[in-house]
Amino acid sequence: MKARLFQKEQSINPSVFECLCNNDVITAKVSDHHPIIHNGVLFWNVMMKCNERNNGCGISESDKKYMNRLNKVGDVIAEIVFRYPSIEVISLCEGPNERLHIDVLIKSLKKYDHMKRFFPKETVRIASFHQPTMDRSPIKWGILMLADNRYAITKITCDFIENSAVTMKLANRFQLWKLTSNKKDKYLALGHFPFGGDVYKTEKTDFSVWGNRYADLANYLINKYTNDQFILCADFNFNPYLISEWKDRVLDQITNNNSALLAREEKSDKQINMVTVDGILLSAKEKQKYYTSRPDSSLSSALTYECCLFKSSFHQYLEGNRYENGRLQHEYDRRFGLVSAKR
C-alpha cells in the first residue's frame, strides 16, 4: 500500500496527526506519552495494553480494542517517518510483548512503502523488532527497536547493570545496541525505568535510592561513550534534567510535560497531570556531530538579508540606468530577470 499523503511539518513535540483526525496522541488516547524526535531517532512510549490503573488515559482495553490501538500506533509512526525521512532508528517502550500483538504492529507499519527500509526481506529472516531477552525475568516490558536496513545490529552487555543491584529492576527494561554501517559504529541505549516515586521531584537530592541509581546509570553510559556516537532514549520516570547539571542537557531533547499521569484513580474523580519524564540524550561526540551538521541559522539569515539587499539595490540601479536601444534593454532585462522589459 502506498503511504498516504501526509503533510510534512517542522515541529513534532507535541504534534497533531492527520491519521488521528488532527488530534495529538494523548487526546486521541493512542498513548499517554507524546513521541519525541531528535538526531535521526524516534522515541515513543506507546502505552502498554491498558487496565484502568496502568496508564495516564484512565482506560481499560479488551484484546480487540488493544489491537485496534496498535494499528493507530503504526499509523502515527509511519506519519512521523514520512514527515521526517532522516529518521534511521525507531525506539519504543511499553510496546506489545505477545507475538500476535507484535505482528499487528508490524503489519500496520509495513503497509506503508516508506517503512519497508526498516524490515528485512522475509526470505532472509522473520520481520520483527530488536528487543532484550533476559532469561532471569519472564516479564517483558515492550522494549522494541527498529533500525534502517543499512545497519548491522549487535546487542551489547552493559556491565553497570550486570554487576549492580539494578540487574533485576531493569530486566527486559533496558538494552544497549551497536549499530554498524560502512565500518562505522554508533551506540543506542533504550530504557524504561520503573516508578521510584520521583516523577514530581524537582531536586536530585530528594530522589529515592532507586532514582539515584538510575540517574547514575545514565551518567555512567554518557561518560563511558563520551568519545563515541552514543544516544540514550528512555522513559526515566523522573525529570531527565535532574540526571546531572542542567547545562549538561544542552542539545539533548527533553520535551516538557510530555506524559499524562493519572494522579487519582477513583472513577468518580480522575485527575490527570502532565509530567516531564522522557528524553533523548546524546554523548559529547554525538552532540558535536549533531551541532556541526545543523545549518547556521544566523549565517543563513545574514546571507538572505544581504541577498535581498543586493537584489533591491541592483533593481534600483537597472531601473535608473536604462538603454535607449529597446532591443538591447530587452535582452539585458531577460538576462538578469530582475526588471520587466519596456517596449
N, C-alpha and C positions, 0 to 999 in steps of 0.2 A: 504494500500500500504506500502511495506517495504521501510525504509529510503534508499536513495541512498548511496553508499559507499563513503561518504565524507572523506577527509583526515584530521586527527587531527593535529593541529598546536599549537605552543606555543605562538604565538603572534597574535593579532587581531586588533590593533589600529594604523593606519587603516590596512585593510587587503583586499586581493582579495578572491573571492569566486568561487568555481567550478560551482555553479549554474548560475553564471554570466559570464561564459567562462573565468574565471580567471581575471576578472576585479573587481575593487572596486566599491562601490555603487554609488559614485559620477560620476565616468567615465561612468558607465552604466546608469546613470540618473534614478536610482531607488530611490534615496533620495539625498538631499543636505547636509546631515549630515552623518558622519561615526558612526556606532554603537560603544558603549562603554561597556566593561565588567569589573566587579570588585566585588569581595567578594560575588560571587553567584548570582549576579544581572546583567541582560542585560538591558541597557537603550539605546533607539534609537528614535530620531526624524525622523519619516518615511516620512515626507513631505506630506502635505495635497493635495487634488485634485488641480491641477495646472492651474492657468492662468499665463500670461507672467510676472505679477508683484508680485506674492506672493511666489516666490521660487528662489533659488540660481542657478538653472539649466537653467532658462530662457525659460521654455517650457510651452505649453498650452495643456490641455488634454480634450478629449471627455470622456463621461462616459465609453465607451468601453476601451479606452486606459488606463483610471484610474484603471479599474478592472483588466486589464492585468498586470499593475504595482503592484497592491496589491498581485497578485499571486506570483510575484517575491519577494515581501517583505516577504511573508510567507516562500518562499524557503530559503531566506537568514537567517531568524530567525531559521528555522529548521536546517540549516547547522551549525550555531553558537552553538546551543544547543547540536548538535551531537558532535561537537569538544570539547565542554565544558559541560560535563554532570553534573557538580556540580552546574550549574545554576538552581536556585529554583524560581526566580522571573523574569518575562518579563515585562518591563515597557516602554510604548510608549507614545509619544506626537505627535500631528498633525496626528493622526491615522484617520481611517474612522469614520464618525459620523452618517451615514444613515444605517438603518438596512440591506438593500441589500448589501452595501459595507462591513459592518462588517461581514456578513455571507460569503462573498467571501474570506476574510482574514482567517476566522475560518476554512473554508473548505480547504484552502491551507495548513494550519498548521496541521489539523487532518489527512491528507493523510499520514503523517509520524507516524509510530508506536511509536517512541520515544517521540513524542509530546503529546501523549494521557494522560500522567500523569498531564497535565495542565488543563484538561477538565473533568467535572463530567459526570457520565452516564446520558444519555438523559432521562432515566426513573425517575431520581431524579429531575433535573431542566434543563432548556434550556442552552446549552453551550453558554457562552458569556464572555465578559470581565467585570472586575470590573471597574467602572467609576464614576466620580462625577455627581450629578444631583442637580443643584442649580436652584430652581424654579424661582428665581428672574431674571435669564438670560436665554433667549431662545436659545442663541448661544452655540453650543457645539464645543469644541476645540480638540477633539480626544485624551483626556487623558484616556489611557487604560492600564489595568494591569491584568496579569495572574500570578497565583502562583501555585506551586506544590499542588496536592490534599491533601497532609498531613496537610496543613494549613487551619485553620478556619479563615475567613476574616471578620473583623469588621471595618466599617467606623468610623473615629474619627473626631470630630469637632475641628478645630484649632481656639482657642479663639483670637489669634493675628489677624486673618483675619476677624472673626465675629465682632470684636469691633474696627475696624480701617477703614481708608479711602480707603484701598486697596480692600475692600469687592467686589465691582462691577468690579474692574480691574481684579481680579483673579477668577471671577465667571466662573465655569467649566474649569478653567485653572490649578487648584490645588486640590489635595486630599491627605489626610493622612489616612492610614490604620493601623490596628493592625493585625498582623499575629500570630496565636497561634497554637503551636504543642507541644504535651506532656506537657501541662500546663506551657509552656514557651512562653513568648511574645517577638516579635520584631516589630518594627515600620518602616513603609516605607512611605515617602512623595514623591509625584510625581508632578512636576510642569512645566509649560511653561509660563515664564514671558513675558509680552508684550514688544514690542520695546519701549525703552525710550530714544533713541539717544546715548546709552552708549557703543555700540558694539566696537568702536575703542578707548575708553578711557583707559589710562594707569595708571591713579591715581584715587583713590576713591574720592578725594577732588573735582574732576571735574565731578562727577556723577550728573545726573539730580535729581530732587526731587523724582521721582518715582524709579529711580535706587537705591537711598539710602534706600527707604522703602523696596524694595525687598531684598536688602542686609541685612537690619535689620530683616526681616522675617527669612532669612536663619540662621543668628546668633541666633535669638530667639529659633528656633527649635533645633539647635545643642546644645545650652546651656540648654534648658529645658530637653532634653532627654540625657544629658551627661552621666547619670548613667544607661541608657537603651541601648539595642541593637537598634540603630536607623540609617537609611540610607535615604539620600536625593538625589533624581535623578531629574535633571532639565536642561532644556534649559534656561539659565539665561538671554540670550541676553546681557550679558556683561561678562568680563573675571572673572571666579569664584575665581581666586587667589586674587581678589580685595575685596572680601567679608569682610575679616579681614586681619591680618598679613599673609604673605606668608608662614611662618613656621607652621601656623595652618592647612595648607593643606597637611602636611606630611601624607602619607598612604591613601589620597584621590586619586581618579582617574580623572585627567583633561588632556585631550588629546589636545595638541597644534594644532592650525589650523585644527580643526575638522569639520568645517562647511564652505560651499560655500555661499558667499553673493554677490548678483548681485548689483554692485555699480552704473552702468549706464544702464538704461533700454531701451534706443533707439535701435531699431532693427539694425541700421547701426553701432552701436558702443557699444557693450555689454562688460562690464568689470567685471570679477568675481574675488573677493578677498576671501582669506581664513582667517577665524577668529576663535578665541577660546571662545566658549560660553557654552559648555556642561560640565557637571561634575557629578560624583557620590561621595558624601561627607558622611563621617561617624562620628558618635558621639565618644567621648573619649572611652567609654566602648566597642563599636564595633571595634574601632581601636585596642584596647588591645586584643580583641578576635581574630581579623584578624592577628595581629602580632604573637601571640603565636601559631597560627595554621599553620603558614608558616614554611617550613623546613629551618634550619640554613644553608645557602649556604656555609659560611666559614667553619663551622664544617664538613659539608659533603665533601668539597674539601680536608680538612686536613685528614680526615679518609680515603678517597680514595687514597691520596698520601701515607699515612702510609701503607695501604694495599698493594699497588703496590710495595713499597719499601721492605716490608716483603717478598712478593712473589718472588721478584727478588733475595733477599739475600738467601732465602730458596732454590730457584732453584740452585743458585751457590753452596750452601752447599751440596745439594744432588748430584750434578754433580761431586763434588770433593771428595765425600765420598761414594763410591760405594762398594757393597758387591761382594766378589769373587764368591759366590754362585749365579749363574744366576737365578735360580728359586726364591730364596729369594729376589733378586733385582727386579725381575719382579713383585712379589706381593707387594713389597714396593712402586714401581712406580705406580702400579694400585691403591694402597690405597690413595696416595696423589694426583695423577693426574697432577703432575707438570712437570715430565720429561718422555720421552719415554723409554720403556724397551729396554735394549740392549741384544741381543741374543748372 
